């Protein structure tokens, strides 16, 4: 999937998610870790329709109050889908997606790309807020902030595991 570059290009009902963190690890080490799965994933799950995509069980986390304040952390059991890392002129890219493993209609489904550059890990893709028009309004008011924070948490976990 190629992420939309302009808000006018977005399919009806979808929201673009772009999140990044500074990369502290070696990009090749991150790519190798993603090819294996990574310690942040609880277990690999059989997924017969996947082709080259591997599915892992993971607890996605949302830390309320930020890294330093850390008022509380919410977690949601999810399936994380990862393609095989591919070399690009600027580093690596990996197809990535996630969805809730229970109560799925209440949570967004994300699909996009994870880019591993020399100094940055970046997720870029689309998700569909649940709940139709009401869900899209809630997403604009608050839920997009939560989606972005969750994506940054995952990027931090990947970088930390590769260090």
Kinemage of the C-alpha trace (Angstrom):
@kinemage 1
@onewidth
@group {chain A} dominant
@subgroup {mainchain}
@vectorlist {calphas} color= white
{ca unk a 1} P 0.000 0.000 0.000
{ca unk a 2} L 1.310 3.460 -0.830
{ca unk a 3} L 0.245 6.102 1.658
{ca unk a 4} L -1.566 9.153 0.385
{ca unk a 5} L 0.588 12.259 0.192
{ca unk a 6} L -2.259 14.761 0.064
{ca unk a 7} L -5.373 14.856 2.249
{ca unk a 8} L -7.502 15.079 -0.937
{ca unk a 9} L -6.110 11.675 -2.013
{ca unk a 10} L -7.459 9.876 1.058
{ca unk a 11} L -10.180 7.308 0.479
{ca unk a 12} L -13.508 8.199 2.116
{ca unk a 13} L -13.495 7.429 5.841
{ca unk a 14} L -9.720 6.995 6.201
{ca unk a 15} L -7.234 9.051 8.203
{ca unk a 16} L -3.517 9.357 7.515
{ca unk a 17} L -1.174 8.438 10.355
{ca unk a 18} L 2.440 9.592 10.273
{ca unk a 19} L 4.678 9.140 13.300
{ca unk a 20} L 8.430 9.102 13.730
{ca unk a 21} L 11.141 8.822 16.359
{ca unk a 22} L 14.860 9.467 16.279
{ca unk a 23} L 16.732 6.226 15.556
{ca unk a 24} L 19.416 5.374 18.102
{ca unk a 25} L 20.149 1.880 16.725
{ca unk a 26} L 21.869 0.640 13.608
{ca unk a 27} L 19.326 0.576 10.724
{ca unk a 28} L 20.554 -2.837 9.525
{ca unk a 29} L 20.096 -4.255 13.040
{ca unk a 30} L 16.531 -2.881 13.162
{ca unk a 31} L 15.755 -4.508 9.786
{ca unk a 32} L 17.170 -7.844 10.985
{ca unk a 33} L 15.131 -7.625 14.199
{ca unk a 34} L 11.929 -6.939 12.263
{ca unk a 35} L 12.680 -9.891 10.010
{ca unk a 36} L 12.823 -12.110 13.140
{ca unk a 37} L 9.810 -10.586 14.913
{ca unk a 38} L 11.289 -8.900 17.978
{ca unk a 39} L 11.029 -9.261 21.749
{ca unk a 40} L 8.079 -6.808 21.929
{ca unk a 41} L 5.922 -9.417 20.199
{ca unk a 42} L 4.418 -12.040 22.519
{ca unk a 43} L 4.040 -14.808 19.921
{ca unk a 44} L 3.806 -15.471 16.220
{ca unk a 45} L 0.314 -16.353 15.010
{ca unk a 46} L -0.507 -18.596 12.059
{ca unk a 47} L -2.104 -16.507 9.337
{ca unk a 48} L -2.657 -18.612 6.204
{ca unk a 49} L -3.687 -15.754 3.854
{ca unk a 50} L -0.608 -13.712 4.688
{ca unk a 51} L 1.921 -14.684 1.999
{ca unk a 52} L 5.110 -12.883 3.022
{ca unk a 53} L 3.432 -11.068 5.917
{ca unk a 54} L 4.000 -12.485 9.402
{ca unk a 55} L 1.447 -11.900 12.180
{ca unk a 56} L 2.438 -11.404 15.821
{ca unk a 57} L 0.493 -10.960 19.040
{ca unk a 58} L 1.435 -7.709 20.748
{ca unk a 59} L 0.087 -5.397 23.427
{ca unk a 60} L -0.045 -1.938 21.865
{ca unk a 61} L 0.342 0.712 24.538
{ca unk a 62} L -0.798 4.277 25.032
{ca unk a 63} L 1.007 6.152 27.788
{ca unk a 64} L -1.147 9.025 29.088
{ca unk a 65} L 0.910 11.942 30.334
{ca unk a 66} L 3.941 11.242 28.172
{ca unk a 67} L 7.215 9.455 28.874
{ca unk a 68} L 8.184 11.554 31.899
{ca unk a 69} L 4.774 12.111 33.514
{ca unk a 70} L 3.458 8.619 32.848
{ca unk a 71} L 0.103 9.122 34.593
{ca unk a 72} L -1.155 5.755 33.374
{ca unk a 73} L -0.694 3.313 30.518
{ca unk a 74} L -3.478 1.682 28.535
{ca unk a 75} L -2.801 -1.451 26.534
{ca unk a 76} L -4.758 -3.291 23.893
{ca unk a 77} L -4.078 -6.816 22.660
{ca unk a 78} L -3.559 -6.635 18.930
{ca unk a 79} L -2.238 -8.449 15.895
{ca unk a 80} L 0.809 -6.807 14.335
{ca unk a 81} L 1.476 -7.730 10.710
{ca unk a 82} L 4.993 -7.288 9.328
{ca unk a 83} L 6.239 -7.829 5.808
{ca unk a 84} L 9.827 -8.731 5.025
{ca unk a 85} L 12.260 -5.783 5.198
{ca unk a 86} L 13.281 -4.466 1.773
{ca unk a 87} L 16.379 -2.414 1.037
{ca unk a 88} L 15.758 1.099 -0.337
{ca unk a 89} L 18.201 3.806 -1.485
{ca unk a 90} L 17.862 5.495 1.937
{ca unk a 91} L 17.636 2.455 4.246
{ca unk a 92} L 14.882 -0.131 4.652
{ca unk a 93} L 11.102 -0.335 4.407
{ca unk a 94} L 8.694 -2.839 5.899
{ca unk a 95} L 4.980 -3.238 5.259
{ca unk a 96} L 3.196 -2.912 8.626
{ca unk a 97} L -0.352 -3.125 9.911
{ca unk a 98} L -2.254 -3.749 13.103
{ca unk a 99} L -5.740 -4.550 14.314
{ca unk a 100} L -7.305 -5.332 17.674
{ca unk a 101} L -7.381 -9.048 18.497
{ca unk a 102} L -10.684 -8.694 20.402
{ca unk a 103} L -13.593 -6.238 20.183
{ca unk a 104} L -12.183 -5.371 16.750
{ca unk a 105} L -15.127 -3.209 15.559
{ca unk a 106} L -14.373 -0.735 18.366
{ca unk a 107} L -10.759 -0.088 17.301
{ca unk a 108} L -9.146 1.232 14.117
{ca unk a 109} L -7.318 -0.984 11.637
{ca unk a 110} L -4.001 0.455 10.387
{ca unk a 111} L -2.080 -0.372 7.198
{ca unk a 112} L 1.071 1.308 5.965
{ca unk a 113} L 4.848 1.298 5.818
{ca unk a 114} L 7.621 1.482 8.381
{ca unk a 115} L 10.718 3.254 7.026
{ca unk a 116} L 14.096 2.682 8.642
{ca unk a 117} L 16.437 5.521 7.726
{ca unk a 118} L 19.904 6.421 8.975
{ca unk a 119} L 18.511 8.666 11.730
{ca unk a 120} L 14.760 8.016 11.913
{ca unk a 121} L 12.102 5.321 12.263
{ca unk a 122} L 8.879 6.401 10.588
{ca unk a 123} L 5.388 4.934 10.194
{ca unk a 124} L 3.223 6.272 7.376
{ca unk a 125} L -0.148 4.835 6.456
{ca unk a 126} L -3.916 4.932 6.784
{ca unk a 127} L -6.488 3.824 9.314
{ca unk a 128} L -10.257 3.870 9.426
{ca unk a 129} L -11.694 5.206 12.690
{ca unk a 130} L -14.520 2.947 13.858
{ca unk a 131} L -18.046 4.306 14.205
{ca unk a 132} L -18.555 6.032 10.863
{ca unk a 133} L -19.131 9.798 10.966
{ca unk a 134} L -19.240 9.904 14.783
{ca unk a 135} L -15.938 8.005 14.933
{ca unk a 136} L -14.299 10.401 12.463
{ca unk a 137} L -15.415 13.388 14.554
{ca unk a 138} L -14.048 11.768 17.726
{ca unk a 139} L -10.835 11.006 15.856
{ca unk a 140} L -10.397 14.655 14.893
{ca unk a 141} L -11.056 15.780 18.471
{ca unk a 142} L -8.888 13.306 20.404
{ca unk a 143} L -8.396 9.802 19.064
{ca unk a 144} L -5.831 10.782 16.406
{ca unk a 145} L -3.544 11.953 19.223
{ca unk a 146} L -3.894 8.506 20.814
{ca unk a 147} L -3.200 6.750 17.488
{ca unk a 148} L -0.069 8.848 16.960
{ca unk a 149} L 1.174 8.210 20.509
{ca unk a 150} L 0.600 4.468 20.115
{ca unk a 151} L 2.565 4.446 16.839
{ca unk a 152} L 5.442 6.339 18.485
{ca unk a 153} L 5.391 3.863 21.400
{ca unk a 154} L 5.778 0.980 18.923
{ca unk a 155} L 8.635 2.742 17.127
{ca unk a 156} L 10.392 3.361 20.469
{ca unk a 157} L 9.980 -0.322 21.402
{ca unk a 158} L 11.467 -1.445 18.078
{ca unk a 159} L 14.427 0.936 18.471
{ca unk a 160} L 14.970 -0.112 22.106
{ca unk a 161} L 14.923 -3.817 21.168
{ca unk a 162} L 17.558 -3.258 18.467
{ca unk a 163} L 19.930 -1.353 20.770
